Amino acid sequence: MSVIRGLFVSVTLSALIMALHCKADQYPQQWNLTYKWLDRFTVNISWKKPIGLADDSGIKYCMKNIEDDNDEVRVNDKLEIIKTLLTEEKRTDSWTYHIWTIGDNSSQSNESVPAMYTIRTLKPRDEVVKDFKCFAITDKMNCSWIPANRSQNLVLSYRIIGRTQEEIQKLNKCDETYSNGERDGCYLHIEPKPQNIFVLVETDTAMMTFIPKIDLLPPRLSLKEEGVHLKLSWNASEFKKMCRESEYQYEVCYSECNEWSPCQKTSPGKSSMEIIYNKNCQYEFKSRVMTTEYCFSLSSTFAEPVIYGTNKTPDETLTVVAIFIPIILSACIILSCYCFRRYRAIICPVIPDPSAIFKEMIMNGNSDHKATQTKLYTPVPEPIEPCKITLVSENSPMQQNY
């Protein structure tokens, strides 16, 4: 393992030397590098001036973490540098640095061979707590965690981020501790407003240092029907002691009849919004609060969903009407056309042409016109029995025939 580590260091050192375009025979290496932890978050790294350099050589000192490609080279003209090193930032309790010198100009002959140095924490790093959470509440923060081992004596300390002597010495202990069986917690008093802080959690044998993520408590959503709208509102007074009311905005996601719509944000400083309300649908709302860029970077998780209304069976009356009314109208139109054709002579009788009447008046010289010939009724003749008549003389007696 030591051979592999030595090979890795050699390759890294060669690459760094090539990147810096330096030559090894110009400036000697720095020697007598030392470090001192000012507290559990900040370390002071110092060294002595390389032997063989004049006091007015005008050299500068460069420093880079060889285990972190994203670490930038820091240039300093002093024989010391102060750095903040957190175990949970890289999940380690040791950091290896290269330190080398450069001259005032950027020529290759003014650079030295980098010297390697390792910095270690006062206690080994271990995951002594899990799921660490902090919520800002007015002028303090409620932080809670899950202990990795409840049998160990755990101590939590914190301070505001800074490097001045006053800030470094102002390390506070967590107070108002509590436990609910699964999670332990306490309150951190940060005045006047919540700020980014360093947190130290340590036991007798191990430690963790980190910057906790500070969240706001999820906002409480109120719902109210106003005509065809549903008004959503939040109580901004819960957060106004940390930032001004105009520096907060709210985000809401909701579903209508089980269909989710895109999330919407209110304007900064506005603590209400309206949506069109469908009374036949059930709504589910999730909301959170966040600060604008003019205040501390704070936000909350989404609150527990709020259910409003119920899903109702759609009213099919309008559908039925929309289907059957056109059918009925079509049938009525068809029947009307049929009746009109059948009884057209009655509904629309033939009207004589007035021009023919005037023409006949002029030709005949009077206003009479020929009557329209009509077929008269001819009765059927009834059958008649023939009569037989006999002539007699005057002197003969009258006979009667039957």
C-alpha positions as CSV (number, residue, x, y, z in Angstrom):
1,M,0.0,0.0,0.0
2,S,2.9,2.3,0.8
3,V,4.4,1.7,-2.6
4,I,1.1,2.6,-4.3
5,R,0.8,5.8,-2.2
6,G,4.3,6.8,-3.0
7,L,3.7,6.2,-6.7
8,F,0.5,8.3,-6.6
9,V,2.3,11.1,-4.8
10,S,5.2,11.0,-7.3
11,V,2.8,11.2,-10.3
12,T,0.8,14.0,-8.8
13,L,3.9,15.9,-8.0
14,S,5.3,15.5,-11.5
15,A,2.0,16.7,-13.0
16,L,1.9,19.7,-10.7
17,I,5.4,20.6,-11.5
18,M,4.7,20.4,-15.3
19,A,1.5,22.5,-14.9
20,L,3.4,25.2,-13.0
21,H,6.4,25.2,-15.5
22,C,8.8,25.3,-12.7
23,K,12.4,24.2,-12.4
24,A,13.7,22.4,-9.3
25,D,17.1,24.0,-9.1
26,Q,16.1,27.7,-8.6
27,Y,14.5,28.1,-5.1
28,P,14.9,25.6,-2.3
29,Q,11.9,23.9,-0.7
30,Q,10.1,25.4,2.4
31,W,11.1,23.7,5.6
32,N,9.8,23.6,9.2
33,L,6.1,23.7,8.2
34,T,3.8,23.7,11.2
35,Y,0.1,24.1,11.9
36,K,-2.1,25.0,14.8
37,W,-5.8,24.6,15.2
38,L,-7.3,27.9,16.3
39,D,-10.5,26.0,17.0
40,R,-12.1,22.9,15.6
41,F,-12.9,24.6,12.3
42,T,-9.9,26.9,11.5
43,V,-6.2,26.0,11.2
44,N,-3.2,28.3,11.0
45,I,-0.5,26.9,8.7
46,S,3.0,28.5,9.0
47,W,6.5,27.9,7.7
48,K,9.9,29.5,7.8
49,K,11.6,31.2,4.9
50,P,13.7,28.9,2.8
51,I,17.4,29.0,3.5
52,G,19.5,30.7,0.9
53,L,17.0,33.4,0.0
54,A,17.8,37.1,0.4
55,D,15.5,39.2,2.6
56,D,14.5,41.3,-0.4
57,S,14.0,38.4,-2.8
58,G,10.3,39.3,-3.2
59,I,9.1,35.7,-3.4
60,K,5.5,34.6,-2.8
61,Y,4.2,31.3,-1.4
62,C,1.7,29.1,-3.1
63,M,-0.5,26.4,-1.5
64,K,-2.8,23.8,-3.0
65,N,-4.6,20.7,-1.8
66,I,-3.3,17.8,-4.0
67,E,-6.3,15.6,-3.1
68,D,-8.8,18.1,-4.5
69,D,-8.7,19.0,-8.2
70,N,-11.2,21.8,-7.6
71,D,-9.0,23.5,-5.0
72,E,-7.5,26.7,-6.3
73,V,-3.9,27.7,-5.8
74,R,-3.6,30.3,-3.1
75,V,-0.8,32.8,-3.3
76,N,0.4,34.6,-0.2
77,D,3.3,36.8,0.5
78,K,3.3,35.9,4.2
79,L,4.8,33.0,6.0
80,E,1.4,31.7,7.1
81,I,-2.1,31.1,5.9
82,I,-5.4,30.5,7.7
83,K,-7.8,28.0,6.3
84,T,-11.2,26.6,7.2
85,L,-11.2,22.8,7.1
86,L,-14.4,20.8,7.8
87,T,-14.5,17.1,8.1
88,E,-17.9,16.7,6.4
89,E,-17.0,18.9,3.4
90,K,-14.7,16.1,2.0
91,R,-15.6,13.4,4.6
92,T,-12.0,13.2,5.8
93,D,-9.9,14.1,8.9
94,S,-6.7,14.8,7.0
95,W,-5.7,17.1,4.2
96,T,-2.4,17.0,2.2
97,Y,-1.0,20.2,0.7
98,H,1.8,21.3,-1.5
99,I,3.6,24.5,-0.7
100,W,6.1,26.1,-3.1
101,T,7.6,29.5,-3.8
102,I,7.5,31.8,-6.8
103,G,9.2,35.0,-7.7
104,D,7.8,38.4,-8.6
105,N,7.9,37.6,-12.3
106,S,6.3,34.5,-13.8
107,S,9.4,32.9,-15.4
108,Q,10.0,29.3,-14.8
109,S,13.3,29.9,-13.0
110,N,11.6,31.6,-10.1
111,E,9.6,28.5,-8.9
112,S,10.6,25.9,-6.4
113,V,10.0,22.2,-6.0
114,P,6.7,21.8,-4.0
115,A,7.0,20.6,-0.4
116,M,4.2,18.2,0.8
117,Y,2.6,18.5,4.2
118,T,-0.4,16.7,5.8
119,I,-2.8,18.3,8.3
120,R,-4.9,16.2,10.7
121,T,-7.8,17.0,13.0
122,L,-7.4,16.8,16.8
123,K,-9.8,13.9,16.9
124,P,-10.6,11.3,14.2
125,R,-13.6,11.8,12.1
126,D,-16.6,9.6,12.5
127,E,-20.3,9.8,11.7
128,V,-21.5,10.4,15.3
129,V,-24.9,11.8,14.2
130,K,-27.2,11.2,11.2
131,D,-29.9,13.2,9.4
132,F,-28.9,16.5,11.0
133,K,-31.7,19.2,10.4
134,C,-32.1,22.8,11.5
135,F,-35.2,25.0,11.3
136,A,-35.1,28.7,11.8
137,I,-37.7,29.9,14.4
138,T,-37.7,33.7,14.9
139,D,-34.4,34.4,16.7
140,K,-33.2,30.9,17.2
141,M,-32.9,27.5,15.4
142,N,-34.3,24.2,16.3
143,C,-31.8,21.5,15.3
144,S,-32.3,17.8,15.7
145,W,-30.5,14.6,14.7
146,I,-30.3,10.8,15.1
147,P,-27.4,9.7,17.3
148,A,-25.2,7.0,15.9
149,N,-24.6,5.6,19.3
150,R,-26.8,6.7,22.3
151,S,-24.3,5.2,24.8
152,Q,-21.8,7.9,23.9
153,N,-21.7,11.3,25.5
154,L,-22.4,13.7,22.7
155,V,-21.7,17.5,22.8
156,L,-22.8,20.0,20.2
157,S,-21.1,23.4,19.8
158,Y,-21.5,26.1,17.2
159,R,-20.4,29.6,16.1
160,I,-21.0,32.1,13.3
161,I,-18.8,31.7,10.3
162,G,-15.7,33.9,10.5
163,R,-12.0,34.1,11.0
164,T,-11.5,37.0,13.4
165,Q,-10.2,36.3,16.9
166,E,-13.5,37.4,18.4
167,E,-15.5,35.1,16.1
168,I,-13.2,32.1,16.7
169,Q,-13.3,32.4,20.5
170,K,-17.1,32.8,20.5
171,L,-18.0,29.1,20.6
172,N,-21.5,28.4,22.0
173,K,-22.9,25.3,23.5
174,C,-26.3,23.9,22.4
175,D,-29.0,24.3,25.1
176,E,-32.6,23.4,25.7
177,T,-31.9,19.8,24.7
178,Y,-34.8,17.4,24.2
179,S,-35.4,13.9,22.9
180,N,-38.5,12.2,21.4
181,G,-37.1,8.7,21.4
182,E,-35.9,8.5,17.8
183,R,-34.4,12.0,17.4
184,D,-32.5,14.2,19.8
185,G,-32.4,18.0,19.5
186,C,-31.6,21.4,21.0
187,Y,-32.0,25.1,20.3
188,L,-29.2,27.3,18.9
189,H,-29.5,31.0,19.7
190,I,-28.4,33.1,16.8
191,E,-28.8,36.9,17.1
192,P,-30.1,39.0,15.5
193,K,-31.0,36.8,12.6
194,P,-30.2,33.2,11.4
195,Q,-26.8,33.1,9.7
196,N,-24.6,30.4,8.3
197,I,-22.8,28.7,11.1
198,F,-20.2,26.1,11.9
199,V,-21.4,23.1,13.9
200,L,-19.1,20.8,15.9
201,V,-20.6,17.5,17.1
202,E,-18.1,15.4,19.1
203,T,-17.9,12.5,21.5
204,D,-15.0,11.4,23.7
205,T,-13.3,9.6,20.7
206,A,-14.6,11.2,17.5
207,M,-15.9,14.4,15.9
208,M,-17.8,16.0,13.0
209,T,-17.5,19.6,11.7
210,F,-19.8,21.0,9.1
211,I,-22.1,23.8,7.9
212,P,-25.7,22.8,8.5
213,K,-28.4,23.5,6.0
214,I,-30.9,25.9,7.6
215,D,-34.5,25.5,6.6
216,L,-37.7,27.3,7.4
217,L,-40.7,25.5,8.9
218,P,-43.3,24.6,6.2
219,P,-46.0,27.3,6.0
220,R,-49.5,26.7,7.0
221,L,-51.9,27.1,4.1
222,S,-55.5,28.5,4.5
223,L,-58.2,28.0,1.8
224,K,-61.3,30.1,1.2
225,E,-63.9,30.1,-1.5
226,E,-64.6,33.4,-3.2
227,G,-67.1,33.1,-6.0
228,V,-65.7,31.0,-8.8
229,H,-62.2,31.2,-7.2
230,L,-60.4,29.5,-4.4
231,K,-58.1,31.8,-2.4
232,L,-54.9,30.5,-1.0
233,S,-53.2,32.4,1.8
234,W,-50.3,32.0,4.2
235,N,-49.4,33.6,7.5
236,A,-46.3,35.7,6.8
237,S,-46.0,36.8,10.4
238,E,-44.4,33.4,11.2
239,F,-41.2,34.5,9.4
240,K,-41.1,38.3,9.5
241,K,-38.6,38.5,12.4
242,M,-35.9,36.9,10.2
243,C,-36.5,38.8,7.0
244,R,-38.9,41.5,5.9
245,E,-42.3,40.4,4.6
246,S,-41.4,41.7,1.1
247,E,-38.4,39.3,1.0
248,Y,-40.5,36.1,1.1
249,Q,-42.3,34.3,-1.7
250,Y,-44.4,31.1,-1.7
251,E,-44.5,28.2,-4.1
252,V,-47.6,26.0,-4.4
253,C,-48.2,22.8,-6.4
254,Y,-51.8,21.4,-6.7
255,S,-53.8,18.7,-8.4
256,E,-57.4,19.2,-9.7
257,C,-59.4,15.9,-10.1
258,N,-56.1,14.0,-9.6
259,E,-54.4,15.9,-12.4
260,W,-51.3,17.9,-11.3
261,S,-50.7,21.4,-12.6
262,P,-47.3,23.1,-12.9
263,C,-46.1,24.6,-9.7
264,Q,-46.6,28.4,-9.3
265,K,-44.8,31.1,-7.3
266,T,-46.2,34.2,-5.8
267,S,-44.6,37.6,-6.3
268,P,-42.1,38.6,-3.6
269,G,-44.0,39.9,-0.6
270,K,-47.4,38.5,-1.7
271,S,-48.8,35.9,0.7
272,S,-51.9,34.9,-1.3
273,M,-53.0,33.7,-4.7
274,E,-56.2,32.6,-6.4
275,I,-57.1,29.8,-8.7
276,I,-60.3,29.0,-10.6
277,Y,-62.4,26.5,-8.5
278,N,-64.2,23.5,-9.9
279,K,-66.7,22.4,-7.3
280,N,-66.9,18.9,-8.8
281,C,-63.2,18.3,-8.2
282,Q,-61.0,17.4,-5.2
283,Y,-57.9,19.5,-4.8
284,E,-54.6,18.6,-3.2
285,F,-52.2,21.4,-2.3
286,K,-48.5,21.3,-1.3
287,S,-46.7,24.6,-0.5
288,R,-43.4,25.9,0.7
289,V,-41.8,29.3,1.5
290,M,-38.5,30.7,0.4
291,T,-36.5,34.0,0.7
292,T,-35.5,36.2,-2.1
293,E,-31.9,37.2,-2.9
294,Y,-32.2,40.2,-0.6
295,C,-32.3,38.1,2.6
296,F,-30.5,35.0,4.0
297,S,-30.8,32.0,1.7
298,L,-33.6,30.2,3.5
299,S,-36.4,27.9,2.3
300,S,-38.7,25.2,3.6
301,T,-39.6,21.8,2.5
302,F,-43.1,21.2,1.2
303,A,-45.7,21.0,3.9
304,E,-48.0,18.1,4.4
305,P,-50.7,18.0,1.6
306,V,-53.9,19.8,2.2
307,I,-57.0,18.2,0.7
308,Y,-60.0,20.3,-0.3
309,G,-63.4,19.3,-1.9
310,T,-64.4,16.0,-3.3
311,N,-64.6,14.4,-6.7
312,K,-68.2,14.3,-7.8
313,T,-69.9,12.3,-10.6
314,P,-70.2,14.7,-13.6
315,D,-73.8,16.0,-14.3
316,E,-74.9,14.2,-17.5
317,T,-78.0,16.4,-18.0
318,L,-76.2,18.8,-20.3
319,T,-74.7,15.9,-22.2
320,V,-78.1,14.4,-22.8
321,V,-79.6,17.7,-23.8
322,A,-76.7,18.3,-26.2
323,I,-77.3,15.0,-27.8
324,F,-81.1,14.7,-28.0
325,I,-82.2,18.3,-28.8
326,P,-80.5,18.2,-32.2
327,I,-82.2,14.9,-32.9
328,I,-85.6,16.2,-32.0
329,L,-85.1,19.3,-34.0
330,S,-84.1,17.3,-37.0
331,A,-87.2,15.1,-36.7
332,C,-89.4,18.1,-36.4
333,I,-87.9,19.7,-39.5
334,I,-88.4,16.5,-41.5
335,L,-92.1,16.2,-40.4
336,S,-92.7,19.8,-41.2
337,C,-91.4,19.4,-44.7
338,Y,-93.5,16.2,-45.3
339,C,-96.7,18.0,-44.0
340,F,-96.0,21.0,-46.1
341,R,-95.7,19.0,-49.3
342,R,-98.8,16.9,-48.5
343,Y,-101.1,19.9,-47.8
344,R,-99.4,22.5,-49.9
345,A,-102.7,23.2,-51.8
346,I,-104.5,24.0,-48.5
347,I,-101.6,25.9,-46.9
348,C,-100.7,27.8,-50.0
349,P,-103.8,28.0,-52.4
350,V,-103.5,29.1,-56.0
351,I,-104.2,32.9,-56.3
352,P,-105.4,34.2,-59.7
353,D,-103.1,36.4,-61.6
354,P,-104.4,40.0,-61.2
355,S,-102.9,40.9,-64.6
356,A,-105.2,38.4,-66.4
357,I,-108.3,40.1,-64.8
358,F,-107.3,43.5,-65.9
359,K,-106.5,42.2,-69.4
360,E,-110.0,40.7,-69.7
361,M,-111.7,43.9,-68.5
362,I,-110.0,45.9,-71.2
363,M,-110.9,43.4,-73.9
364,N,-114.6,42.9,-73.0
365,G,-115.3,46.4,-71.9
366,N,-116.8,45.5,-68.6
367,S,-115.8,44.1,-65.3
368,D,-117.8,40.9,-65.8
369,H,-115.8,37.8,-66.4
370,K,-116.8,34.3,-67.3
371,A,-117.8,32.3,-64.5
372,T,-115.9,29.3,-64.0
373,Q,-117.8,26.3,-65.3
374,T,-118.6,23.9,-62.7
375,K,-120.1,20.4,-63.0
376,L,-123.6,20.4,-61.5
377,Y,-125.1,17.6,-59.7
378,T,-127.4,15.4,-61.9
379,P,-129.8,13.3,-60.0
380,V,-130.4,9.6,-60.9
381,P,-133.9,9.1,-62.6
382,E,-136.3,7.0,-60.6
383,P,-138.0,4.0,-62.2
384,I,-141.7,4.7,-63.2
385,E,-144.3,2.0,-63.9
386,P,-146.1,2.3,-67.2
387,C,-149.8,3.1,-67.1
388,K,-152.4,1.3,-69.4
389,I,-155.3,3.5,-70.5
390,T,-158.5,2.0,-72.1
391,L,-161.0,4.2,-74.0
392,V,-164.7,3.6,-73.4
393,S,-167.8,5.1,-74.9
394,E,-170.1,7.4,-73.1
395,N,-173.0,5.0,-73.0
396,S,-171.1,2.0,-71.7
397,P,-170.9,1.6,-68.0
398,M,-167.7,2.7,-66.3
399,Q,-165.4,-0.1,-65.5
400,Q,-162.6,-0.1,-63.1
401,N,-159.6,-2.1,-63.6
402,Y,-157.5,-3.2,-60.9
